[in-house]
Amino acid sequence: MKITRKKIALGAAGVLMSLSLAACGAGGKSVATTNGGKITQEDFYNKLKKSPQGKQQLQQMILHKVLEKQYGDKVKNSDVDKQLNQYKSQYGSQFKALLQQQGMTESTLKQSLKDQLMLKQAVMARTDFSNKQLEKQFKSFQPKVTVQTIMTKDKDTAQNAINDLNNGKKWNDVVKQYSEDESNKNNGGKTPPFDNSTQGVESSVKKAAFKLKDGDYSTEPIKTQQGYAVIKMVKHPKKGSLNDHKEEVKQQLATKRMSDSNTMHKVVSEVLKDGDVHINDNDLKDVLSGYVEKN
């Protein structure tokens, strides 16, 4: 399934891009030399620390350190790899180009994904989840489904695909004939599993998919931002009760809270306070202003 987003979205962890601060230590070692003179590490550091970008990088690095200490053991490498692979599957051939556009590498993306997961663990640990709140979230909850899709640019093509399916033509043959999504047309249009909270899957696709039973396909073209879709349900687990999915619902609610600025301010303040942060450079004493008291 094609993804309509133009940027790799990292949710609340977008503020935690753990890009390295190259050569930020004080000293006389050259960072660069020119025929007009050299730029030392000290020169570079003094310039960097006075810039908004430099201060933001320091904030991110501090928060990464304290999150790693408090919640690093709760995030498995396999969890990070799983999310990375989901991005690769969603963006397909566009993945590397999007990384380059955003000045990222696969390594820095993985670090950002881990920061996001650690921050989510902080939200899980530092906010309350009442039964009433969980029940409200459960109303919109859907377990992860697996579907196959035919993606087209125009409605008539999607309708032709549906007509062929109605006339008994095999799904995989119809996908190869009509789908314009080169990333999955040769494997039956299979997409990564998604639930009601999965980013990158359009609401129209989710709404149509959640109505289908195993083996069913959509009988009308589904409008998307890029054109039209036809969906076939491969696996649609039963929703069950809240008790059956309590941890998943709690995870979804935590993810939703990561978009609330007041909640995140509270959580980050607590994390930094427990991190015993001390700023040793007088010029950067206020870098965490609004979150922790000066040290």
ABEGO torsion letter per residue (X at the ends): XBBABABBBAEAAAAABBBBBBGABBEABBABBBAAEBBBAAAAAAAAAABAAAAAAAAAAAAAAAAAAAAAAABBAAAAAAAAAAAAAAAEAAAAAAAAAAGBBAAAAAAAAAAAAAAAAAAAAABBBBAAAAAAAAAABBBBBBBBBBBBABAAAAAAAAAAAAAGBBAAAAAAAABABAAAAAAGGBBBBBBAABBGBBAAAAAAAAABBBGBBBABBBBBAAEBBBBBBABBBBAEBAAAAAAAAAAAAAAAAAABAAAAAAAAAAAAAAAGBBBABAAAAAAABGABBBX
